[in-house]
């Protein structure tokens, strides 16, 4: 059965019964808008996944799509030092979209919230028809009385640290492009038997990321002076933090793991990059460099040269995104 064979009300019913209840919601799905309780300022962010530039149905299940759509938005909330509280999800779908795919997306949204941000859930959204499957998510978070941690707060001579993995998602994406396309370059289904040791984890990092969301509020309480989600690659995002803060970020290649290139330029890691005064590094974060006077990003003391990361308007291997 496809969404074109069902009414909007029936599609919504099938979604809502799967997405759970947000603990902060006074009014959830079913009215004109949701109502949320809050103990502090609200953080809001949005992100859109579009079939083609952002995902391929040959590689991603509906469950993967729901999980990833939640995770990438929740990471931005956590990077502000906030606790995620709710998601608003808008789906634009072709009429031929199987309803089972929509139900699987709802399951992925629910399970990602339960696993990564307990108490957060979908509280509303919208449905419409489109020639291209598009998932737009707005995530909300509660600062719980704290000030937000901005990317502009880093000071010179502080520790630069990261929580989460670097480069795994980019390596997973390379596996997909290198090994799971046909002679015409079109994506084909992943054959699990063709995956080597550790490669399933790399694909999971790309298709079903699990950023350390709880460490965002922890970093804020520990005194992080700046923080951001590493979504477009460490170098590119570190350069944004450096520019916003008016400092240079000096990275230590020895702290970046065995695949330094992937750690520096791979996109969609959704790790948390933060700066801390010396002695304030909380559990879950590891030092990867320091802030210094100057501008830009340095690697082992020299300015980083080359492409810095993921740009949705740049062309990579013949495919936009």
Secondary structure, 3 states (H helix, E strand, C coil): CEHHHCCHHHHHHHHHCCCCCCCCEEECCCCCCCEECCCCCEEEEEEEEEECCCECCCCCCHHHHHHHHHHHHHHHHHHCCCEEEEEEEEEEECCCCEHHHHHHHHHHHHHHHHHHCCCCEEEEEEEEECCCCEEEEEEEEECCCCCCCCCCCCCCCCEEEEECCCCHHHHHHHHHHHHCECCCCCECCCCHHHCCCCHHHHHHHHHCCCCCCHHHHHHHHCCCCEEEEECCCHHHHHHHHHHHHCCEEEECHHHCCCCHHHHHHCCCCCEEEEEECCCCCCCCCEEEEEEECCCEEEECCEECCCCCCCCCCCEECCEEC
